């Protein structure tokens, strides 16, 4: 089924997740992040105009000045989802809503 609208992906880059699980401070901070994002996260949205079209996003982080652990890798995770997709209940006898895209 063709999708008439362009889906918008929400994404979050999260750095040094393993260290933070252990209660340690992250070693990096993202540049150009939203004021509401913590230093170790970068979140935004990207619109996908149609199928099979690539969309690139650039996220840059910098090392903190006073880090001591320079041997362990800095793990960066990515979480993403389609913006505005939520489960809504249908009333009995109502027509089905348009289909939403899925990942």
C-alpha positions as CSV (number, residue, x, y, z in Angstrom):
1,X,0.0,0.0,0.0
2,X,1.6,3.3,-1.0
3,X,2.0,5.8,1.8
4,X,0.8,9.2,0.8
5,X,2.7,11.1,3.5
6,X,6.4,11.2,4.3
7,X,7.2,9.4,7.5
8,X,9.3,11.3,10.1
9,X,11.8,9.3,12.1
10,X,12.7,10.3,15.6
11,X,16.2,9.2,16.7
12,X,18.4,9.4,19.8
13,X,22.2,8.8,19.8
14,X,23.3,7.9,23.3
15,X,27.1,7.8,24.2
16,X,28.9,5.9,26.9
17,X,25.9,3.9,28.0
18,X,27.9,1.1,29.6
19,X,29.8,3.6,31.9
20,X,26.6,5.3,32.9
21,X,25.0,2.0,33.8
22,X,27.9,1.6,36.3
23,X,27.3,5.0,37.7
24,X,30.3,6.7,36.0
25,X,30.2,10.0,34.2
26,X,30.2,9.9,30.4
27,X,33.5,10.8,28.7
28,X,31.9,12.7,25.7
29,X,29.4,15.4,25.0
30,X,27.5,16.0,21.8
31,X,28.0,19.3,19.9
32,X,24.9,21.0,18.6
33,X,22.5,19.0,20.8
34,X,19.1,20.4,21.9
35,X,19.1,22.3,25.2
36,X,16.7,19.7,26.6
37,X,19.1,16.8,25.8
38,X,21.7,15.7,28.3
39,X,25.4,16.1,27.3
40,X,25.7,12.5,26.4
41,X,22.6,12.4,24.1
42,X,21.7,13.9,20.7
43,X,18.2,13.6,19.4
44,X,16.4,15.0,16.4
45,X,14.0,14.0,13.5
46,X,14.6,13.2,9.9
47,X,11.9,13.2,7.1
48,X,11.9,10.3,4.7
49,X,10.4,11.7,1.5
50,X,9.8,8.3,-0.2
51,X,10.9,4.7,-0.3
52,X,14.5,3.9,-1.3
53,X,15.7,7.4,-0.7
54,X,18.6,7.8,1.7
55,X,18.7,10.5,4.4
56,X,22.0,11.2,6.2
57,X,22.4,12.8,9.6
58,X,25.6,14.0,11.2
59,X,26.2,14.0,14.9
60,X,29.5,15.1,16.4
61,X,30.7,14.6,19.9
62,X,33.9,15.7,21.7
63,X,35.9,14.1,24.5
64,X,35.8,15.7,27.9
65,X,39.0,17.4,28.9
66,X,39.6,15.5,32.1
67,X,39.0,11.9,31.1
68,X,41.3,9.2,32.6
69,X,39.9,6.1,30.8
70,X,41.4,6.3,27.3
71,X,41.6,2.6,26.6
72,X,38.0,1.4,26.7
73,X,35.9,2.1,23.6
74,X,33.1,4.7,23.7
75,X,29.9,2.8,22.9
76,X,27.2,4.8,21.0
77,X,23.7,3.5,20.7
78,X,20.9,4.5,18.4
79,X,17.2,4.4,19.2
80,X,14.7,5.3,16.6
81,X,11.0,5.2,15.8
82,X,8.3,6.7,13.6
83,X,7.0,10.1,14.9
84,X,3.3,10.3,15.7
85,X,2.5,6.6,15.5
86,X,0.4,5.7,18.4
87,X,-2.2,3.0,19.0
88,X,-5.7,4.4,18.8
89,X,-8.9,2.5,19.6
90,X,-11.5,2.1,17.0
91,X,-15.2,2.5,17.9
92,X,-17.5,-0.3,16.8
93,X,-18.7,0.1,13.2
94,X,-16.2,2.9,12.4
95,X,-14.2,2.9,9.2
96,X,-10.6,1.8,9.5
97,X,-8.1,4.7,9.6
98,X,-5.4,5.0,6.9
99,X,-2.5,2.6,7.5
100,X,0.5,3.9,9.2
101,X,4.1,3.0,8.1
102,X,5.9,0.4,10.2
103,X,9.6,-0.2,10.8
